[in-house]
Amino acid sequence: MQVHWDHVGEPRKFPTSTFVVGHGALSLLAGTSPKFRGSPSFFEPDLLPPGRSIELSNPRAHAEKQDSAVAQGTLSFGGPRLAHGILPQILDLFNDGSLLIFNAPGHLPGHINILSRTADGRRVYLGGDSCHDRRLLTGVKEIGEWTDAKGHVCCIHADREEAGETIRRTRMLEQEGVEVIIAHDDEWENNPANKTRFFGAG
């Protein structure tokens, strides 16, 4: 899950669920990560229950080799991080290619995206906060920066360069025919064809 306030929902309403976050996200919640200029830095330290929260390991610390001991369909949060096409550091959650967790750096430490395969064989990429405007994917716009009252250059992303690389990969996936859904995509949300695709929609 994403730990910015506009993504977390109400974890307390799911008393039997296990929450999975990317590497570095728990430090954000605990307040031990560096502050970022421009990126909202308020996090709820008690957001996630300690006994039911999993932080994925550092993707850069895993050897890129397949673990043949993990059977297909078996849930594994500690598997190796493999390259998958243009995406580096993929965690194959069920070891069958159906749900791939991608380390998507730039926005915040622990920011992850998901590449899923649907029952009919389509591929859907859930891009979270990789970008906040579809025009960044098309190349019409670039990542914004501004200067604060003290003269510091600010950006909504913690690492602008890494965020740009994540956007570039996301753009390439879309060009390959993958459906890309980003968290703040008004165009996708307002498309009548997507009205029944929201959780709980009839």
C-alpha positions in Angstrom: 0.0 0.0 0.0 0.9 3.7 -0.3 1.3 5.5 3.0 0.5 9.1 1.9 -2.7 10.3 3.7 -4.8 10.4 0.4 -4.1 6.7 -0.3 -4.3 4.9 3.1 -8.1 4.7 3.7 -9.0 3.3 7.0 -6.8 0.3 7.8 -8.5 -0.1 11.2 -11.6 -1.2 9.4 -9.8 -4.4 8.3 -8.9 -6.0 11.7 -7.9 -9.4 10.1 -5.9 -8.0 7.1 -2.2 -8.0 6.6 -0.8 -4.8 5.1 2.2 -4.9 2.7 4.4 -1.8 2.1 7.6 -1.2 0.1 11.0 -1.0 1.6 11.4 2.3 3.5 7.7 3.0 4.1 7.7 2.0 7.8 10.5 4.5 8.4 8.3 7.2 6.9 5.5 6.3 9.2 7.9 6.3 12.2 9.2 9.7 11.3 12.8 8.5 10.9 13.2 9.3 7.2 14.5 12.6 5.9 12.0 15.3 5.2 11.4 16.2 1.6 10.8 19.7 0.2 7.5 19.8 -1.6 6.4 16.3 -0.8 3.9 16.1 2.1 5.7 14.8 5.1 2.9 14.1 7.5 2.5 10.4 8.2 0.5 8.6 10.9 2.9 6.6 13.1 0.2 4.2 14.3 -1.4 3.7 10.9 -0.5 0.1 10.5 -0.7 -2.7 13.2 2.9 -4.0 13.9 1.8 -7.6 14.0 0.0 -7.5 10.7 2.3 -5.4 8.6 5.0 -6.6 6.2 7.7 -4.3 4.8 9.3 -5.7 1.6 13.0 -6.1 1.7 15.4 -3.8 -0.1 15.0 -4.7 -3.8 18.5 -3.7 -4.6 19.9 -6.3 -2.1 18.4 -9.3 -3.9 20.3 -11.4 -6.4 18.5 -11.6 -9.7 18.0 -15.4 -9.9 14.8 -17.4 -9.8 14.1 -19.4 -6.7 12.9 -22.8 -8.1 11.9 -24.0 -4.6 8.9 -21.7 -4.6 5.9 -23.4 -6.2 3.7 -21.6 -8.7 0.7 -20.1 -6.9 2.5 -19.9 -3.6 2.5 -16.4 -2.0 6.0 -15.2 -1.3 7.0 -11.8 0.0 10.7 -12.7 0.2 11.5 -14.0 -3.2 14.2 -12.7 -5.5 13.9 -9.5 -7.4 14.0 -10.2 -11.2 14.1 -8.1 -14.3 10.8 -8.3 -16.2 11.1 -6.7 -19.6 11.8 -3.0 -19.1 11.1 -3.3 -15.4 13.9 -4.0 -13.0 13.5 -5.4 -9.5 10.2 -7.2 -9.9 8.8 -9.4 -7.1 6.7 -12.2 -8.6 4.2 -12.5 -5.7 2.8 -15.9 -6.7 5.7 -17.1 -8.8 3.4 -17.4 -11.8 3.5 -13.9 -13.4 0.0 -13.0 -12.4 0.9 -10.3 -9.9 4.2 -8.5 -10.1 5.3 -5.9 -7.6 7.7 -3.3 -9.0 9.9 -1.1 -7.0 8.9 2.4 -8.4 11.3 4.8 -6.9 11.1 8.6 -7.0 7.9 9.7 -5.3 8.7 8.4 -1.8 10.8 5.7 -0.2 8.8 2.4 -0.4 6.7 3.5 -3.4 5.7 0.4 -5.3 3.6 -0.3 -8.4 1.8 -3.4 -9.5 1.7 -5.1 -12.9 -1.2 -7.6 -12.9 -2.5 -10.2 -15.4 -6.3 -10.4 -15.5 -8.4 -13.5 -16.1 -8.8 -12.7 -19.8 -5.0 -12.3 -20.3 -4.9 -8.5 -20.3 -2.1 -6.7 -18.4 -3.0 -3.8 -16.1 -0.4 -1.5 -14.4 -1.4 0.2 -11.2 1.0 3.2 -11.1 0.1 4.8 -7.8 1.7 8.2 -7.4 4.4 7.6 -10.1 2.9 10.7 -11.7 -0.1 12.9 -11.0 -1.2 13.9 -14.5 -1.6 11.8 -17.6 0.2 14.5 -19.6 3.4 13.4 -17.9 3.0 10.0 -19.5 2.3 11.4 -22.9 5.3 13.7 -22.7 3.2 16.9 -23.0 4.2 18.0 -19.5 7.3 17.6 -17.4 7.6 17.0 -13.6 7.0 20.4 -12.0 9.3 22.3 -9.6 8.8 25.5 -7.6 10.7 27.7 -5.3 9.6 28.1 -1.7 9.7 31.3 0.4 13.2 30.5 1.5 14.5 30.0 -2.1 14.6 26.3 -2.0 13.7 24.3 -5.1 10.8 21.9 -4.3 9.2 19.0 -6.1 6.3 16.7 -5.2 8.6 13.8 -5.7 11.4 13.0 -3.2 13.8 12.2 -6.0 12.9 14.0 -9.3 15.4 12.0 -11.4 14.3 8.6 -10.2 10.6 9.7 -10.6 11.4 10.6 -14.2 12.8 7.2 -14.9 9.8 5.5 -13.3 7.5 7.6 -15.6 9.6 6.7 -18.6 9.2 3.0 -17.9 5.5 3.5 -17.3 5.2 5.3 -20.6 6.9 2.4 -22.4 4.5 -0.1 -20.8 1.6 1.8 -22.1 3.1 1.9 -25.6 3.4 -1.9 -25.4 -0.4 -2.1 -24.9 -0.5 -2.4 -21.1 -3.4 -0.5 -19.5 -1.9 2.0 -17.1 -3.9 3.4 -14.2 -2.4 6.1 -12.1 -3.9 7.2 -8.8 -4.9 10.8 -9.8 -6.0 10.1 -13.4 -9.2 12.2 -13.8 -9.3 11.1 -17.5 -9.5 7.5 -16.6 -11.9 8.1 -13.7 -14.4 10.1 -15.8 -14.4 7.7 -18.7 -17.9 6.2 -18.8 -16.4 2.8 -19.8 -14.7 2.6 -16.4 -17.8 3.4 -14.2 -18.4 -0.2 -13.3 -14.7 -1.0 -12.6 -14.5 0.6 -9.2 -14.6 -1.6 -6.2 -18.2 -2.1 -5.1 -19.7 -0.7 -8.3 -22.6 -2.7 -9.6 
